[in-house]
Amino acid sequence: MSATIAAIATAGGVGSIAIVRLSGSEALTIARLIAPHASYVPRQADLTSLYDAEGALIDQAIVLHFAAPRSFTGEPIVEFQCHGGQIVAETILRTTLAYGARLAEPGEFSKRAFLNGKIDLSEAEAIARLIEARSVDAARILARQLRGELGQFVTSIRESLLTALAHSEVMIDYAEDVPDDVLNGLTRQLEELSTSIQHIVESSRRRRGLIEGFRVAIIGKPNVGKSSLLNALLDDDRAIVSDIAGTTRDTIEASLRIGSHIIRLIDTAGIRSSEDTIERIGVERSLASVEEADVILALFDGSRQWEEEDDRILTLLETRPDVTILAAINKSDLPQRLDTAPLAGYDPIAISAHNHFAHLIATLQALLDALGSSDELLLASERQIEAVEATRHAIHAATEPLIHGELELFSYHLHEAIAHIGTLTHPYENDQMLDRMFGDFCLGK
């Protein structure tokens, strides 16, 4: 029998209400000792007095009882909704511990809900990410996962793989009687499945910023105005601005809200060849930021002629066809000397980091809105993406032995694919994996 666990389920600090949550077989027994006058009718709120282990009054609070199995964890749950602030909630928590409850570990309520079949692993992850959501789009996407959208995707993939596996088992027994069109049909089915999965993975990587905040890397040659633009967008002197080339020698990161989106602006060191050791390290970090970016904002200086360093920026953009690229010609308030022909494919925007960049913000918001408008499934964590990629690799590995009639090897890889896709919702891994995963949750969840 699992121990009865307790935790404060609301954030710390001063507030109107705090919630202390109990879950386990002894939850009701402990609650009756603290709030003896409550009725404990399931899902009925009672305003009643709470007392500590010495019989002293703690607070007047709302008591709610959720009977098993109709509770979040599937176990009996009692919640005390008391006046906010740390003292009252902590006193109630200490009293539950005095009566035999154990302090819950981070994520333990959700872990029990998973182990008791109330939620699958994808829904548990959605809960954790929804608590941390920083945008409307993130909350909307995670709410869909909480309703089982990812679980439906997993079921669909798993059923297709099981069907293919069933055909394989039949073919192993009756290989001579299997027509070629069945083999061709299976090959085509797996190829379509692999293509569909790859599309979901690529789309999820492209739109991951909806959950985590889009990483927008500002790149360009030295003195193009990257730091000035960062400061203007933030309305703060966050980065040092100077006419001396190479002033920014490290990446500078700051968060900004644009529309309903949180973006993480990254001001990078000017990209050029340099003999200066520190500046060279800064350039290397700039290149790494480009690799990790969801959106690249490439700045070019309209007041200077096209240079070899501009060519280098253009070449760098060509290495990232998988990300959204926005080109801007800065210093539009000065006489223009830049040949913009090499940028024709990027439809560059003319801006001034000092007084004319509203169009840039509007364009960036439109790009992010487009990414957020899709109703397509979004894998909300790197763990989910890796599991789906592993599924696709196993499917790809199964295709060749199928073509060559190596049915035992084909079946082996299909079993691998089924196991990988299953880790999204009901993994076979041991308790240590679950402990690590749920350990990332907040206390009381």
N, C-alpha and C positions, 0 to 999 in steps of 0.2 A: 504494500500500500504506500502511495506517494505521500511525502510529508505535506502538511498544509503550509503554504507559502504566503507571505505578506510583503507589500511594498507600497510606497507612495507613488501613485500613478500620474500625478500632475507635476509640472515643472516647478523647480524651486523658486523662491522669492515671494514677494507680497502679492496677493491676489484675492479675489472675492471668495473663491471656493478652492478647496484642496480635496483630493480623493485618495483614500487609503483602501487598497484592494486586498481581499483574502481569497484564496482558492485552495481547495482540497477537502478531503473527507471530514475534517474537523472544523471547517470554516463556520458552519452554523453554530456548533457548540461554543466556539470561542466568541462568536459575535453575541450570543445570548448572555455571556458573562459581562460583556462591555455595554450592551444595550438591552437590558432585561425586559423593557416594556414595549419593544417593537413587536409587531405581529408576525413578521417574516413570511407574509403571503407572497409567493413568487411574483416578481415584477411589480409589486406595489410599494410606493415610496411612503415611508413613515418618518415624521419629524419626532425625534425622541432624544432623551438625555443619554450621554455616554459617560461611563465611569472608568477610572483606572483600577489597577489591581488592589489598591488600598481603599477603594470605595469613594474616592474623591471625584467630584464632577469635573469632567474634561470640557464638554461642549454640548450645545444643542445642535443636532445634525440630522441629515437625511440618511436613512438606512435602506438599502435595496438588496433583496435576496434574489439570486438567479439559480434556480434548482437545476441539478444535473438531469439529463444531458443538455438542456436548453440554455447553455451558457457559453461564453467565449471559449473557455478551456475544455468544456465538456464535463467539468467537475462542479460541485457546489461552489458558488461565488457569493461573497457578501462585499458590498461597497459601502464605505462611510463617506458621505459628502459633507465635509465640515467647513468651518470658516477658514479662509485662506491664511497664508503665512506659515512659516516653518514650525513654530512651536506646537500648535494644536495637532497638526498632522503627525509630527514626530512623537508626540505623547501617545496618540492612538496607536501608532506603529509599535512603540515600545511595549504598550499594553498587550497587543496581540502576541508579541514575542514572549512576554511574561507568561501568557496562558498556553504556550506550547507551539506557536507558529514559528517558522523559520524564515529569515530574510530571503526574499527571492533573488536569484541571480539575474543579471541583465538578460532580457529576452525570454525568461523562463515561462511566463504566462503564454506567450506565443508558441514556445516549444511544446508545452503541454497541449495546446490546441491542435498542433500538428500531430503529435503522437496519439492523440485521442480521435483523430480523423475529422476534426472540425474544419480544418483548413489544409490545403496542400502547401508545398514549399513555395510555389510561385506566389500564392496569396500571402504567405507569411512575409516574403521579401517585399511585396507591395505595401504591406502595413508599415514595415520599417522605413521604406523610402517615402511613403506618403507623409509620415510625420516630419520628414526632413525637406519636403517639397518646397521649392522656392519660387515657383511660378504656377500660373493657372493651368498652363498646358501640362505640366508635370502632374498636378493633382488630377486632372481629367484622365490622363493615360493610366496612372496608377489605380484610380478608382475602377477602371475597366478591368485591370488585372485582378483587382480584389474581387470582382464579380466572376472571375474564372475564365477570362479570355485566353490567357496563356495555357491554362489547363485544357481548353477545347482544342487549341493548336497542337498540343502534345498528344492528345487522344487521336486526332486526325492522322498525325505522322505515324504514331505507334500502330494504328489499325492498318495503315498501308503497308508498313513493314511486316506486320504479322501475316497479312495476306500473302505477301511475297514469300515469307518463310514457309507458310503452309504449302504453297506451290512447290517450293524447293524440297520439302520433305516427301511430297508425293513423287517428285521426279527422281529422288534417290532410290525409291522402291520400284518405280516403273519407268526407268530412263528410256528404254527402247520405244515406249509407246507415246512419248511426249512429242507433239508436233513442233515444228520450227516456229510457227506463229506464236506459240505460248512463250517460248524463250525470247522471241523478239518483243513480245508484249511486255514481259517482265523487265527487259533491258530499257525499253522506252519509259516504263513507269518509274524506274529508279532514276533515270536521267531527268525526268520532269520533276521528281521529288527533290533531287539534288539542286536543280536550278531554282526551284521555289525557296528552298532553305537558304541558298546563297543570297538570294534577293532580300530575304528578311534580315540576314546578318549585315549586309552592306547598308540597308536602310537604317538599321538600328545604330550602327556606328556613325552614320551621317547625322542622325537625330539625337544622339546621346546627350547633347547639350540641353535638350528639353528637360531632362532630369537633373543633370549635374551643373547646368549653366554652360553656355557656349563659350569655348575658348577662342577668343579673337586675337590673333597675333598681328601687330602692326609692324610691317617690315619695310625696308628701304635702305638706300645708301646713306652714309653719314650726312648730317645737316639737311635732311630732306623735310624735317619738321615732325618727326614721330612723337617726340616728347611734348612738343607744343600742342599737338593734337590730343594726346592723352590728357594733358592738363586742362585743355578746353572742354573735353567731353566730361571730365570729372568736376569741372569748375573748381579746381584746386591745383596748387603748385606741387603736384605729387612727384614730378621728375625735374631734374636740373636741366635748364635750357641755356645753351651757350652757342655762340658762333663758331666755337672751336670744334672741329670734326673729331668724333670719337668720344664725346662727353659721356654718353651712356655706354657703360662697359659691362653691364649686367642686365638681365631681364627684370623689369619692374611690373608687378601684377596688381590689379585693382578691380573691384567689382562695380558694376553699373547696371541699373535697370533701364531697358529700352522697351517701351510698351509693356507687354506682360512677361517679358523675358529678362532673366538675369544673365548678363554676359561677364566674362572674366577677361578684361582687357590686358594684353601683354605688350608692353613697350620693349622692343628688342634693341640690342646694340646695332649700330649701322653696319651693314654687311659689306665688307671690303677686305682686300688683302692687307695685312699689317705685320710689321716686324715686332710690334709691342706685344709682349707675352700676355699681359692682362687683357688687352683689347682683343687678342686672338681668341682667348678663352670666352670672352663675351660674344664674339661672332659665332663660336661653336655652340653656345647656349641658344643663340638666336636661331640657328639652323635646327636645333633640337625642338624649339618651340614651334617652328613651322611644321615639323613632323607630327606634333601632337595637336595642332590646331584644328578646330572645326570650321573656322572661317579665317581666311587670310585677307587682311586689309593691306594692300600694297600701295605705298606712297611714292610718287615721283615728283620731282621739283620742276614746276612749269617755268621758273625763271632762269633755268640753266639748260644748256644744250644737252642732248642725249650723250651719255658717256658709257665707257666700258662697264662701270659699276651698275648702270641701269640694265645692261645686257645680262649681267649676272643675276639680277633680281628676276628678270623675265625668264631666264633659264630655270631658276628655282621654282617659279610658279608652274612651269610645265612639268615638274616632277610630282605635282600634287593635283592630278585631274579629278581625284575623288573628293575634294573638298570644295566648299563654296569660296570663290575668289572675288573680291571687290577691289577694283583699281581706282585710285583717286590721284588727281594732279593737284598738288598743293601749291600755295603761294599765288593763287589766281588774282590777288590784288596787285601783283607786280607785273611789269612787262613780260609777255610770254615769249620764250625762246625754244621751248621743247618741241621736238618733232614727235607728234603723238601717233604716227602711223603704226609703229610696232605694237601699240596697245589697242588697235582697232577691235581685236577679238574680245576685249574685256569691257568695251563700252565705258571708258573711264569717266568719272565725275570730277568736275572742277570745284575745288574747295579752297578756303583759306582757314588755316587752323586758328587764326585770330578772330575772325568775325563772320565767316561764311561756311558753315558746315551742317546746316539744318537738313539740306537735301541728302547728305551722307547718312545722317541718322535715320531719315525716313526710308532710304533705300535699304539700309541694314535691317530695319524693323520689318520691311516687306519680305526680305529674304528669310528672316527667322519665322515670320508668320506663316510663310509657305511651308516651311519644314514642320510647323506645328499643326497645320490644318489637315494633314493626312489622318485617315482613320485606320491606316494599316497597323498591324501588330508591331509593337516596339518592345524589344528585349531590354529590360530596365537595368541590368547590371552586367558587369564583365563576366561574372560566373555564368549567367544565362547565355551570353554570346558564345563563350568557350564551349559550353555543353552542346549548343546547336551546331557549332563548327565541327566538333568532334563527331557528331552524328553524321554530318555531311561527308567527312573524311572516311568514315566507316562504310557509308553507302557507296562512295567512289571506289573504295578498296574491294567491295563485293562485286562490282560490275565486271571486271576482267575475268575472274574465275567463272562467272556465269557464262560469259561468251565462250570460254574454253571447256565448258561442261564439268568444271571442278565443283560439284555441288556441295560437298562437305565444307570446303573452304568458303564458298558463297554463303552457306548457312551460318558459319562461324562469324563472318563479318556482319551479317544481319543481326545476330544476337548482340554484337558489340553496339551497333547503331541503336537498337531498342534499349539497351542499358544506358547509353549516353542520353537519349532523349528523356528517359525516365527520371534522370537526376534533376530535371526541372521541377518536378512535382512530387515524386515519391522515390527518393534516392535509396540505393542499396548500401550506401556507405555506412561506416560504423558510427558509434555514438560520439567519437572524438570530432568527426567532421560536423555533426549537428551542434555540438557544444561551441565550436569555433564560429559557426554561422550565426547562431542565435545570440552568441556573446557580443555581437556587434549591435544588438538592439539596445534601446534605452531601458533603464531600470523601471519596473512597473509595467512593462509591455512584454 
